Amino acid sequence: MGLFCQANSQATPVEAHPLNAIHSLVTEHIKQKIDQQIIEPQISLRKLNPRLKLQSCLHPLELQDRNLNTLTGRMTISVRCSEPVWRVFVPAVVDGKKTVVLSTKGMLKGAVIKREDIKVHALPYKKIPRGSIVNLQTAIGMRTKKPIPANSVLKLKDLQPPYWVFKNQEVTITTYTGSIRVETKGIALKNGVERQQIPVKNMSSKKTIKGIVVAPNQILVP
C-alpha cells in the first residue's frame, strides 16, 4: 500500500475518487518519462490499499516526481488533490534495458577507437557498469588506457582524450606580434591532446619550438 497523508479514510457520502485512475495517471507519467530511453520497459506499481477512500477531486490531480532523471529502479510519485486536500504516494519499480557501447573486437592499449571498432547494444540496466559510454560519438577518436577485449562495455575511466596532433604530421603554427597574427607551417615532433604543450619544427626557420595544441592540427605559440 502506498503511504499517504491528509487523506480521508473514513466513510463519506461524497463520491470516492477511483484508485485505478490514480494508478493509470502514475503509469502514464512514468511511460512519458522513460519514452524511447528504456528498451522493453516493465513498470510495476505498489497499488494503493483498495480500502482507502479518497474524496473525488474537483480539479485535475497534480503529480510530483522529485527524481525526473531516474529512469530505472525504485521511484515514488506523489499525487495531490487541491480540493478537497489530500495526497498519496505511489511507489513504483521500472525494469528494462539501456543501450551501451560495446567493442566489436579486441583493442590494444593506446589504440585509437574507430567507428568499426564499436557498436551499440542493449543490456539489462542492472548489468550495466557505472560510467558506461552510451553514445558512439563519445567513444570515437578516444584512446584506450588498457587492452580491451571484444564485446566489452566501454567505460569512460578506461579511455583517454583523442590526439589532436600526430607526430610527424604537418600542423599550422600561430604566433602573435602585438595584434598581428602570423601563421606558418610546421611538423609536430610528438603526439598531442587538447591543451598539451608539444615540440614542433618550424618549416620556415627549421627551428624547434614549443607550442600548445588548441585545435586539430593547430599549434599556438604564446
Secondary structure by P-SEA (a helix, b strand, c coil): ccccccccccccccccccaaaaaaaaaaaaaaaacccccbbbbbbcccccccccccccccbbbbbccccccccbbbbbbbbcccbbbbbbbbbbbbbbbbbbbcccccccccccccccbbbbccccccccccccccccccccccccccccbbbbbcccccccccccccbbbbbbbbcccbbbbbbbbbcccccccbbbbbbcccccbbbbbbbccccbbbcc
